[in-house]
Amino acid sequence: MNDSTSCAVSEAPRDQLAAQLAESVAAALSADLATQERALLVVSGGSTPVPFFHRLAAMDLPWQRVDVTLADERWVAEDAKDSNARLVHENLLQGPAAAATFHSLTTADGTPEIGAPEVAKRIACLPWPASMVILGMGSDGHTASLFPDSGELGLALSTDEATVAVRAPSVPQPRITLSAGLLHQARRHVLHIAGDDKRAVLARAMAGDDVRELPIRAFLACPLAVYWAP
Ligand SMILES: O=C(O)[C@H](O)[C@@H](O)[C@H](O)[C@H](O)COP(=O)(O)O
């Protein structure tokens, strides 16, 4: 795995991949914490990151100096079963990593359109640039909540704002996403995916350039370190 090579692919069983990614994230946080007081890690939801969260949570790091937030979130209560905040609390903020500070992407407002400005203010107070952004990807090529069928995709790809409220016919709940511009600011970018279907989507993304068709394309030149397992 070479974090400086665009789209380098690491192939390993999923648990081994999770361990490798946890090592890489810990090294990035340690390197940044050697020169700055606090470091920021941006993670994604979904099913893929769970074993990685478990590995990272056990790492020996000065977690009390680490801020954690999400690339995107469903606009649901933090204790809802499909809340990414809940996923992070239950799987990452455990053991040594419980000392990290988590910053959610939701408010008590009824919609992300109302809550997004407050979340943006919260997010602006974090120690940017993030040490690392870890993205996932759906089989439609979405990443974070940048969905091909969302009316807000163009805004999320172009705005200088930190957050965008998103609705997409392909997903049941409204969402909030960090904008592509803010995600781009991170020092390091990782795409963590598993399965032959995701690999095929990535190959298709790498063979073209229409970001609206496959929004993951917005990150292919970051450079993006790809962690893939069968
Ligand atoms: O679900 C989320 O919270 C993220 O918005 C999404 O971008 C996710 O990373 C991909 O959909 C991959 O999800 P899986 O890991 O479940 O395939």
The ligand as a MOL file (V3000), in Angstrom:
LIG
                    3D

  0  0  0     0  0            999 V3000
M  V30 BEGIN CTAB
M  V30 COUNTS 17 16 0 0 0
M  V30 BEGIN ATOM
M  V30 1 O -23.7860 4.8160 4.1050 0
M  V30 2 C -23.1480 5.8080 4.4500 0
M  V30 3 O -23.2560 6.3240 5.5380 0
M  V30 4 C -22.2580 6.5010 3.4840 0
M  V30 5 O -23.0150 7.5330 3.1010 0
M  V30 6 C -21.9470 5.8090 2.1920 0
M  V30 7 O -21.2140 6.6680 1.3450 0
M  V30 8 C -21.2350 4.4970 2.3540 0
M  V30 9 O -19.8840 4.7090 2.6180 0
M  V30 10 C -21.4140 3.6740 1.0880 0
M  V30 11 O -22.7710 3.5720 0.7860 0
M  V30 12 C -20.8480 2.2830 1.2350 0
M  V30 13 O -21.6110 1.5820 2.1700 0
M  V30 14 P -21.2930 0.0750 2.5190 0
M  V30 15 O -19.9780 0.0590 3.2260 0
M  V30 16 O -22.4100 -0.3660 3.4160 0
M  V30 17 O -21.2500 -0.6690 1.2220 0
M  V30 END ATOM
M  V30 BEGIN BOND
M  V30 1 2 1 2
M  V30 2 1 2 3
M  V30 3 1 2 4
M  V30 4 1 4 5
M  V30 5 1 4 6
M  V30 6 1 6 7
M  V30 7 1 6 8
M  V30 8 1 8 9
M  V30 9 1 8 10
M  V30 10 1 10 11
M  V30 11 1 10 12
M  V30 12 1 12 13
M  V30 13 1 13 14
M  V30 14 2 14 15
M  V30 15 1 14 16
M  V30 16 1 14 17
M  V30 END BOND
M  V30 END CTAB
M  END
